[in-house]
């Protein structure tokens, strides 16, 4: 997918996010209203606020995204399935689930794949993004995790929750892209706070940017930044 050439095109690649644990209802409403105002691709909020978000974005074209197994992914698969179904029933358009990082680190790869597959099958045809939390993984583990996400039938590999040891890196995206190619999509998330970094992530292979700094990213977008990224 080509680089966005305008603010409007860039906005359509951003999931504007607020999953901070201490966010109030008014904080969430502000995030939702920013998503509507700036015509972001989606708003990503905690599960409890899905019904509010769905009502507020009505007829705006903004998708409602929420999280499952968040932020560490080590709840039982049955719980993740229940969370995902609950969210979809209340208006979520997409689910961002966290991979079972503990099972992955234990090399129980079949459990990891089955966990992903169960959530995917539970809410078909709704898209599922799987957060692999790249900050906890080596290059080889990122490659293996991306393959498991594909094998589990998910629609996106997502880099980070924003609560791990670091955010997404350009190299994370390049590693994942080499594994998934064009078979599934990539969502870069974690520490992306300006237009240059967002565009660099997209250039490296990200389809979607997850960020709580969506407004700042648009405010820092310019043709000069775009040209710099194209030339880099």
N, C-alpha and C positions, 0 to 999 in steps of 0.2 A: 504494500500500500504506500502511495506517495506521501511526501511531506505536505501537511496543510499549508496553504499559501495565504490564508486570510485568518483574521481573528475568529470569524464565524466557523471556518473549517476546523480550527484548533479546538474551539469550544465543543464541537461534536465528537471530539476524541477524549473528552474529560469526564470522568465520574467524580463529581464534586462531593467531597466526603466529610462527614463528621461522626466519628465513632469514639470520641473521647468519653471516658467513663463518667466524668463529672459534668457533662453538657446538660444544661437544663432544657426544658421544653422550648423556651424562647430561643435558645441557641440553635436547636434543631430547626425551628421554624425559619430562622434567619438563613440557615444553610439551604433549606428547601427553596425559599424565595429567591436566593441568589442563583440557584440552579435554573429557576424559571426565567428570571430576568436576563441572564446571560446565555440562555439556551444551551446549557451543557447537555452532553449525552445523557447523563443520569445523575441522580442524587443517591449517595450511599449512606445509610443511617442505621442505628441499632434496631434490632427486631421490634422492640416495643413501640417504635414510632412509625412502623410501616403503614398502619391504617391512616394515621395523620398525613403522612407523605402522599399516599395514594389519593386521598381526597384533595389535597392542596395542589398536586400537579395535574389534576384532571384537565384534559384538553390542551395541555401545554406541549406535549410531545416528549417530555422528560421522563425517562424510565426510573423506576424505584428499585434500588438494589439494597440488599441487606446481607448480614454476615451469619454464618453458622459454625459452631464449634470454635468460636472466637474467644481468645486469640491464640490458643496453643494447640487446638486440634485433638486433644487426647481424651475427649469424652467418647463414650461408646457409640458405635455406628447407629444403633437404634435411636439414640438421643438426637444425633445429627439429622437423621431422617425425619423425626418428629418436628424438629426445629424448622427444617426446610419446608415441610408440608404446611406447617402452621403459617409460615411467612407467605408462602404462595397463596394460600387460601385467603389471606388478608390483604393481598394486593401487590406483593413483590413481583417484579418482572424477571429478576435475575438473582441468583444466590452466589455469594462469595464464601466458599467453605475453606476451612483450614485443614490441610493434610495432617494426618496423625504423625506428628514429628517424632514422638517417642517410639512409636512402632517402627518408623523408618530408621531411626538411629539403632534400633534393635535388630535391624536387617530382616524384619518381618514384612517383606515387600508384598506378599500376597494379601496380608491384612490391609495394608495401605491401599492397594488397588481395589479390593472388595469394598472398603469404606467409601472410596470415591464413587465406584459403580453403583452402590446402594442409593446414594443421594441423587445421582444422575437419573437412575431409573424411577425413583420416587416422584420426581417432579417433571418428567418429560412432558412436553418438549422445551420447557423453560431452560435457559442457559445456566450452566454451572461453571464458575471460575474456581480453581483450586490454588490456594495460597501455600506455597512450599517453604516460605521463610528462608530465603537464600542466605541470610546472615549466619544461619546455623550450619550451613552446608559447604563442603568442599566443591571444587569444580566437578569432580566425578559424581558427587552426590547430587548436584544440581542436574546433571545430565540424566542420572537414573530417575530422579523425582519427576522430571519433565516427561520422561518415557512412561512412567506409571500413570501420570495424569492423562496422557493420550490413551493408554490401555484401559483406563477406567471409564473412558467415553466422555470425559469432560470437554468443555468448549474452549476454555482458556487456561493457560498457566499464569498465575499471578505471583509476583515476586515476594511481597512482604505485607505484613499486617500494619506496620508502623509502630509496633510494640517490641520488635526484636532487637538484636544487637546493633543493627545498622539498617539503612534504607537500601533501595535498589541501586545497582551500579550498571553502567553501560555494559561492562563485561558480563554481568548476569544475563542481560537481554541477548547478547551475542551468543552465549552458551546455549540458552534455551532455544533460540531461533535455529541454531544448527541442528538441534534435535527434532523440533516439531515442524520445521519448514513452513509450509502453508497448510498443513493438515489441521491445526487448531491455532487459536489466536493467543496473544500475549498481552497481559495487563501489567504495566510497570507501576509500582506503588511503593511509597516510602521515601521521604526526603526530597521530593520533587517540588520545588518552590518557585521556579521562574521559567520563563518561556524558553530560554536557551537549553536548559537541562531537559525540559519536556520534549523539545524538538530533537535533541540528541538521542533520547530514548526511542522516539519514533523512527528516527533514521536507522538506529541499530536493530529495529524489528518489532517494537511495541505497537500494538494496534490501539490500545486504550491506555490513558494515564489516570491513575487513581491518586487523588491529592486533596488535602484540605485547603490548598492554596490556589484553587482554580481561578479566583478573581485576580490574584496577583500575577498568575501566569499570563492571563489575557492582558493585563495592564503593562506587562513588560515585553509583550510581543511587538516586534517591528520588522520592517523589511530588511533592515541592516542585520538584525539577529538571524533572520531566516537565511540571508545570503552567507553569513558567517558559518552557519551550520551546514549549508549545502557544500561549501568549500572545504570544510574540515575533513 
